[in-house]
Amino acid sequence: MENYGLIPLLQRKVETIIVFVNTGSPLNTNAGPDELSKGSGIDAYLPPFIGYPVQSFGTFTGHNQVFAASDFAAVTHKLQIAKKAGQPVTTTTEHTVQRNDWWGIEGGQQVQVTWCHLDRGSAWECQLATDIRDAINRGIIIFCCMVRSAIFPTT
């Protein structure tokens, strides 16, 4: 199981991919790769793609590895740097696709992935009018295109 749509793109040998990590789990900027690889402080569907299967209730991601585990620390660190800077929590990384017989992926292909992690961007929020910033911080603002989320309350 996977929620990003990454596997079908790799099956079709797409070389430039944007992955939207639409999650209710804010990225923990203080967690190291070991903690993040267990799905703590990051969306639990991301680590399995990069060599760290995470077990959670009702899901099985044990067959989802498509990138080398050695890529994990760089991806998560770059996302953390962006968040700490108050910027959109995105990064673009290069990967060699790993063979995955379960999903019928041959492997060996070079891909560029832009990871977009749903999270707050403090630099952008600082540009908003004070009353709007206050409303966001109090959970009053309703984002019309977001579902209920732990990061962005919509009720």
C-alpha positions in Angstrom: 0.0 0.0 0.0 1.2 3.5 -0.7 -0.6 6.9 -0.7 1.7 9.1 -2.8 1.3 7.7 -6.3 5.0 7.2 -6.5 5.0 3.5 -7.4 2.8 3.8 -10.5 5.1 6.6 -11.8 8.2 4.4 -11.3 6.4 1.5 -13.0 5.9 3.8 -16.0 9.5 4.9 -15.8 8.8 8.5 -15.2 12.1 10.3 -14.6 11.0 13.6 -13.0 8.5 13.2 -10.2 6.8 15.4 -7.6 5.6 13.6 -4.5 3.1 15.4 -2.3 3.3 14.1 1.3 -0.2 15.2 2.4 0.0 14.3 6.0 -1.3 15.1 9.5 2.2 14.5 10.9 4.3 17.6 11.1 8.0 17.1 10.3 10.1 16.9 13.5 13.1 19.2 12.8 15.0 17.9 15.9 14.7 14.1 15.1 17.6 12.3 13.6 17.5 9.9 10.8 17.2 6.9 13.1 14.1 8.3 14.8 12.5 9.4 11.5 13.2 6.0 9.8 10.8 4.5 12.4 8.1 6.8 11.2 8.2 9.0 14.2 8.2 12.7 13.4 7.5 12.2 9.8 4.7 10.7 7.7 4.9 7.0 8.1 4.5 6.3 4.4 7.8 8.0 3.4 10.5 5.9 5.1 9.4 2.6 3.4 10.2 4.1 0.0 13.8 4.7 1.1 14.5 1.4 2.8 12.8 1.7 6.2 9.5 -0.2 6.4 7.2 1.2 9.1 4.4 -0.9 10.5 1.2 0.9 11.4 -2.3 -0.2 12.1 -4.2 -1.2 9.0 -1.3 -0.6 6.5 1.5 -2.7 5.1 4.4 -1.0 3.5 6.9 -3.8 3.6 7.2 -4.1 -0.2 7.6 -0.4 -1.0 11.3 0.2 -1.1 12.3 1.8 -4.4 15.3 3.9 -3.3 18.5 3.0 -1.4 18.3 3.3 2.4 21.5 5.4 2.1 19.4 8.2 0.5 17.1 8.6 3.6 19.2 10.8 5.7 19.8 13.3 2.9 16.1 13.6 2.0 14.9 14.1 5.5 17.7 16.5 6.5 17.0 18.7 3.5 13.3 18.8 4.4 14.2 19.7 8.0 16.5 22.5 6.8 13.7 24.0 4.7 11.2 23.8 7.6 13.7 25.4 10.1 14.2 28.2 7.6 10.5 28.8 7.5 10.4 27.9 3.8 8.1 25.5 2.0 9.0 22.0 3.2 10.3 20.7 -0.1 13.5 19.4 -1.5 14.6 17.8 -4.8 16.8 14.8 -4.8 18.3 12.4 -7.3 17.8 8.6 -6.8 18.7 5.4 -8.5 15.6 3.2 -8.5 16.0 -0.1 -6.8 14.6 -3.3 -8.2 11.3 -4.2 -6.7 9.8 -7.5 -7.9 6.6 -7.0 -5.8 5.7 -3.9 -7.8 7.3 -5.0 -11.1 9.9 -2.2 -11.1 13.1 -3.1 -12.9 15.4 -0.8 -11.1 18.6 1.0 -12.3 16.8 4.1 -13.6 17.9 7.5 -12.4 15.0 9.8 -11.2 14.7 13.2 -9.8 12.1 13.5 -7.0 10.7 16.7 -5.6 9.4 15.9 -2.1 6.7 18.4 -0.9 5.8 17.8 2.7 2.5 19.4 3.9 3.6 21.6 6.8 3.5 25.2 7.9 5.8 27.8 6.3 6.6 30.4 8.9 8.3 32.8 6.4 5.1 32.8 4.3 2.9 33.2 7.3 4.9 36.2 8.5 3.9 38.0 5.3 0.2 37.7 6.1 -1.8 40.5 7.8 -1.6 40.3 11.6 -5.3 39.4 12.0 -4.9 36.5 9.5 -1.8 35.2 11.3 -3.6 35.4 14.6 -6.6 33.5 13.2 -4.3 30.8 11.8 -2.5 30.4 15.1 -5.9 30.1 16.9 -7.1 27.6 14.4 -9.9 29.8 13.1 -8.9 30.0 9.5 -10.3 27.3 7.4 -8.2 26.2 4.4 -10.7 25.5 1.7 -8.6 22.9 -0.1 -7.4 20.9 2.9 -9.0 18.1 4.7 -9.1 17.8 8.5 -5.5 17.7 9.6 -3.5 17.7 12.9 -1.3 20.5 11.4 -4.1 22.7 10.0 -7.3 22.4 12.1 -10.2 23.0 9.8 -13.0 23.1 12.3 
